[in-house]
Amino acid sequence: MATKEELRAGAEFGFIDDGVEAQERYQPMLLTNQGGDTVLDHLYDELQTTQGFTFAVAFVTEGGLIDIKSTLNDLANRGIRGRLITSNYLDFNQPKVFKELLKLPNVDVRIINENGFHTKAYSFNHGDYTSVIIGSANLTQTALKKNFEWNLRVTSTDQGDITKQIQERLCSYARFTDRFFSAL
């Protein structure tokens, strides 16, 4: 269980003094797909201990979905639910991907029908703390494994202002637009 002291030490390590001892799980971290460390590796790590998740990404590809589908199915078997919020921005997302997403029993898929939705955020509820990865990586195979991406992973308690801001924004995005699905 994360304590405020562990989170405090992680924040101090990341933002004030890297000489402070802190568990890596609670340290802010830049995720770039460099040096053998991928954004996908960190998504897997977060999903292993999450109690719920929300992905808000502008773009989803079949390759990106293939990389996490097995893990999402494992979460379904454990009764863990999540949301995927995306858009029809630039008509990038293909109907085939949404058909596959709709097969996941534990993922609520939401489509934002607004121009300019270009968000890339992955939020993980771990019970006593939340981890969020925010940056440039969409849910595509190249963004999660190969591209030169810049994403920041941070952790916070539910009482932390940043968690409140992120959760509020994600909830505001959760409007469902079924016009897209009726075309499938």
HELIX and SHEET records of a PDB file:
HELIX    1   1 LYS A    4  PHE A   15  1                                  12    
HELIX    2   2 GLU A   24  TYR A   26  5                                   3    
HELIX    3   3 VAL A   39  THR A   49  1                                  11    
HELIX    4   4 GLU A   62  ASN A   77  1                                  16    
HELIX    5   5 TYR A   89  ASP A   91  5                                   3    
HELIX    6   6 PRO A   95  LEU A  101  1                                   7    
HELIX    7   7 GLN A  141  LYS A  145  1                                   5    
HELIX    8   8 ASP A  161  TYR A  173  1                                  13    
HELIX    9   9 ARG A  179  SER A  182  1                                   4    
SHEET    1   A 7 MET A  29  LEU A  31  0                                        
SHEET    2   A 7 ASN A 151  SER A 156 -1                                        
SHEET    3   A 7 THR A 130  GLY A 135 -1                                        
SHEET    4   A 7 LYS A 120  ASN A 125 -1                                        
SHEET    5   A 7 GLY A  52  VAL A  57 -1                                        
SHEET    6   A 7 GLY A  82  SER A  87  1                                        
SHEET    7   A 7 VAL A 107  ILE A 112  1                                        
END                                                                             
